[in-house]
Amino acid sequence: MKNNNQKKEVTHMNQERIKRVIVNMRQEGLSQLLVSSTASLYYLTGLWIDPHERMIALYLEDTGRAELFGNEIFGIQSQEGLPLYTHKDGENPVEELSGHVKAGTLGIDKFWSSKFLISLMELRPDVKPVHGSAPVDRARMLKDAQEIEALRRSSALNDQVVELMISQVKEGAVENQLAAQVNRLYLERGADCEGTQLVCFGPNGADPHHNGDGTVLKSGDSVIFDIFIPFDRYWCDMTRTVFYKEASEEQKKVYELVKQANLTAIERVRPGVYLSELDKTARDIITEGGYGPYFTHRLGHGVGLECHEPPDVGSASEFPLEPGMVFSIEPGIYLPGKFGVRIEDLVLVTETGCEVLNKASKDLRIVE
Ligand SMILES: [Mn+2]
């Protein structure tokens, strides 16, 4: 994936978000935290840094003290209220940082490399590292006004692209050529990068993650477009399924069942309902329709600065919806050797229910 890191962005500490993270830290019993994920660091500081194998870490104390540690090659400009400590290639990247953390429990987010973590543990045996993703993840789950605007805009652009793509379902269409076209349409609209786009014809659609290949469209194929990309860092992610020239009785039945599961789960969305209930609502409909074993994945996932982020919308997700959450509702039925159907929308939880960010039609469509 080609990422546009040259984009000029305002970088500053977002004090509102920091405050929310600190509240969450206290609830988790954490007085200090290391944040290293690219998206989480951006969320808090406005700095987008892909460190690859090098080290970056934001140290945050529940007093509000924040310090940033990173390789000088990142070219980070220092910010007000955020002292910067750099290291060079060839130096131990953890050494400076290890002198700043306090003894005792230290929360560390989930993807900080074990080479840094183990080095820190060797340098500071008095520090007890624990899983520390929750305070930032829980803040990021509840989108603020600026993020909601970005997500609405991103999904509105996705609605345009999916309609243009459905108009390309015609004689001679090839999966990977359509996938390339999705990327072109995204870039024309200002997408941050290109991505892997899922375009699946007929039996290929029975694999939920089939990646467009040289398959040529045939009459009677189901056509799945599961397309996603970030615009100004915020992702869209939508799936529509249409049929080419004709649809069998089974295809129509399966389509209507998936659509019913999608619509009924969306109707259930409001604050206080458990995420697991949404999954169950959709799954019960598909099971009652006789296709339970063919709905093989969770109902959905959170979306924001990452295409897949908390919350998980699945059977084990025992926590309640809150206004500001944005996630996908994407039931599907996958019949090996035959076809697949998936219908996916992003929804925003509001005070009274939800706003569906995708507006593209979900009517059964048989296109020529
Ligand atoms: Mn999705």
Residues whose N, C-alpha, C, O or C-beta is under 5 A from the ligand:
A	BS01	MN	D237 S328
